[in-house]
Amino acid sequence: MPPIEHVSDTARWVAIYRAMESERPDAIFKDPFARRLGGTRGEEIVTSLEQGRATAWAMIVRTAVFDEIIRERIAGGVDLVVNIAAGLDARPWRLELPASLRWVDVDFPAMLEYKTNLLRDETPRCRYEAIPADLTDPRARDALFAQLGASASRVLVISEGLLVYLEAEQVKALARALHAVPTFRWWLADLPNTRLLKMMQKQWGSAMDRAPMKFGVDDLEGFFGALGWRVAQFRSAILESHRLRREMRMGWFVRFMMRISPRAKREEVERMSGFVLFERT
């Protein structure tokens, strides 16, 4: 049996990475709930994967950068955060958030029940709601988005660790559905390009057979621009990892090679993976 039995297992896997970072004396963020949320299953996944701990840097950097961008958007006037495929994200409990902010997690019923049960004795920092939904059902998805959009004026949508598991047509459908709601102003996502996608597919091999990685994009502006979203921010994973001092093994060598490479090659490496804030057009 592969270590990842369902795509929801990736949430337990990433929670253990957050726990690993939180327990460092020089942690760049603190998630006191991560070890509890990841549980024994999350530990088993990290241990069983051949490069389970070596790849922690990528998820740790993603968490820290998403934290920063979310804080920026909330300071800019966001009144509702909609976290789709929320998994075991504990930001409503761990971040300093305005008490007036609404935060809605959307995910499969079993995942939300698991999380809310484990955190039932904890108090969220904002107005929190968990909505179980199957976002692969277009009618249910569109009705939910319309309902949420009508209840707020400036909405930030988060899809952390989601798009890579979708087919290109599913990403397009999601982008259109989000853009159909006028109050959905910003959309925060993480994306690899097609070269990195192929590398990840080869790296993880059969371990991800039940949660295959399917989507990468080389022309962010073109692909999402045609769907009504412009790139407001792009933060390169490799550059952010250096800034945050959480680089991959041999990261110094990658940066050295980038410095001596032609500009086009350097930019290609910088954009292999990144954290993207889209703004509706």
N, C-alpha and C positions, 0 to 999 in steps of 0.2 A: 504494500500500500504506500503511495507517495506521501511525503510529509504534509503536503497541502492537499486536503481532501475536498475543500470547497473554497471559493474565493473569500468567504468570510473569515477563513483561517488566517488570511494575510493581516487582518486587524490584530489578532493575538500576537502574531510575529512582530509587527511594528511596535506594539505596546511594550514588548520586552526590550526593544531597542531604546524606547523612551525611558524605561526603567534603568537601563545601563547608563545612559547619560545622566539621569537625575541623581544617581548614586555617586557620581564623580565629585571630588572636592571642588573642581573648577567647572561645574556643570553650566552650560549656556542656557538651560531652562530647567525648571523643576516640575515634574509631574509625580506627585506623591501617590497617585492612584494607579500608575502604569503597571507596577508589578502585580497588583491585585487583579487588574483587568486582563493582563496577559495570561496569568495563571499557569498551571502546570502544562497545559497544552501549548501555550506560547513558548515556554522553555524547551519543550520537546522539539518543536519546530526549529528553533535556532540551533539547538545542539545537533539535530540530525542533518541539517543542510551542510554541505561540504564547506561553503564559504559563509556560513551563517553569521559569524561575528565580524568577519572582514568587511562585510558590506553594510555594517551598521551606520557608517558615516553618512551615507546618502540619505537615509531616513531621518537621522538626527539633524542634518542640515536642513532638510525639507521642513521638519517641525519648527525649527527656530525661525526660518525665513517666513513661513506662513504666519507664525505668531506676530512677527513684525508688521507684515502687510495687513493683517486683520486689525491690529491696533491702529495703524495709520487710517484705515478706512472708517473705523468706528469714531476716531477723533475727527474725521471729516464729515461726520453727520449721518452715518448709517444707523437706521433705527431697527432693522431686522437682519439677522444673519440666518441664512438657510443652508444647512450643511447636508448635502445629499450624499448617500452612501457613507454616512457618518462613522460607521464602525465603532471603535472604542475610543474615539476622540474625547478627551476630558476637559477641553478648553472652558466650557461654561463653569466648571468647578475650580480650575486651577489658574485662570488668567484674572487679572484685575480688570473687571468690566463694569460699565455703568449699570446701576440697579435697574434703570429704565429700559435697557436694551432687551429686545426679544431675541431669543436664540432657538431655532427649531432644528432638531436632528431628524433626518428622514433616512430610513433603512428598512431592511427586512424585519418583520416582527420579532423573530427569535433573537436577533442581534440586539435590538433595542431593549427587549425584556431582560436579556442577560446583563447589559450594562446598567440599566436603571435599578435592577435588583441589587447589584453589587454596590451601587452608590446611593442606595435608598436612605442611608443615615447621614449623607453629606448634603450640604446646602449649596446650590448653585449661586454664582455671583450675580446672576441676571435673571430675567424671566424666561424660564426654560420650558420647552415642550418637546416631547418625542412623538413623532407621527409615523406609525408603521405603514409602509407602502411598497408596492412593487413598481419601480420606475421603468421597467421594461413594458408595462402596460400603458400604451399611449393615452388612452382615455382617462385612466386614473391619474397618470402623471400630469396631464394638461389641466385637469380639474383641480388638482392639489396646487399646482403652480398659480393658477388664476385666483384661487382662494387666498393663498399667502400673499400674492402681489396686491390684492385689493385691501389687505389689512395694514399696509405700510406704504411709505413714500420713497424710501431710499434703501434698497435691499442689496446686500452682498451675498452672492451664492458661492459656496465652497464645494469643490469636488476633488478632494485630496486622495491621491492614489486610486482614482477610479478610471480615468479615460484610457489608460494603457490596456485595460481588460475588455474594452469594447471594440466592436468592429467599426470601421470608418463611417459606415452609414448610420450606425447607432450614435456616434459622436455628432454627426450632422443633425440627426433628429433631435438630440438633446439640446444642441446649440440653438436650433430654430425654436424649440419649445421654450427655452429660457428667454430668448429675444422677443417672443410673443407677449411677454408680460412687461408693460411699460415701466413699472417700478423696479424691475430687476436691472440695476444700474451697473453692477460690477460682478465679475465672475473670476474666481481664483482657482487655478489648476496647475498641475505639474505634468510635463510632457517630455518624452524622449524624441529624438529624431529617428529616422528609419535605420540609420547605421547602428545606433546604440540599441534599438529594439532588437535587431538581429543578433547583436552581441549578447544581450540579456537572454534571448531565447536559447542561444547555444550554451551560455553559462549555466543556466538553471536546468536545462534539458527536461528529463522526465519528472523532476521534482514538481514542476508546474503544469503537468498534464491536465489536471482538473481545474486549473485557474490559468489558462494560457494568456500570455501577453500578446496583444494583437495590434495595437495602434501606436504608430509613431508618425510624426509629421515633419517635413523639411521646410516647408514654406508656411510658417505660422500666420503671417500677415495675409497671404493669399487665401489659405484654407478657411480661416475663421472670419476674415474680412468679408468674404462672400456670404457669410451667414449672419452678418450684422454686428460683429464684434471686432474692435480694434485692439491692438496690443498697447496697453497703457504702461506696463512695466514688464521687462523680461530680466530676470536675475539668473545668470548662469550658475548651475550647480557647482561646477568646478571652481569658479571664481569665489562664490560664496563660501565654499568649504575652506578655502585659503583664508578668507577674511575671518571666519569663525574659528579657525584653527582645528578643524575636524576633517582633514584631508584623507583621501584614500591612501593605502599603502603605495609608496613610490610616487606620491602626488608631487613631490618636489621635482622629480624627473620629468613628469608630464608638463609642469609649468616651464621648466628649462627648455624643453623641446618646442613649446609654444612660442617662447621668446625668440628663438632662432629660426622659426618657420616663417614663410611668407604670410602676409596679412590675411589672405583668403583662407589659408589652412588654419591659422590661429582662430579666426572667427568661426570656422566650421567646428573646431573642437569646443570652443566656448558655448556653442549653441547645440551641442549634442544632447544636453539635458538641462531643463530650466524650470523656473517657477514663474508663471505668467499671470498677470492681472489683466484681464480683458475689461474693456469699457464698451457699453453698447453704443452703436452709431445710429 
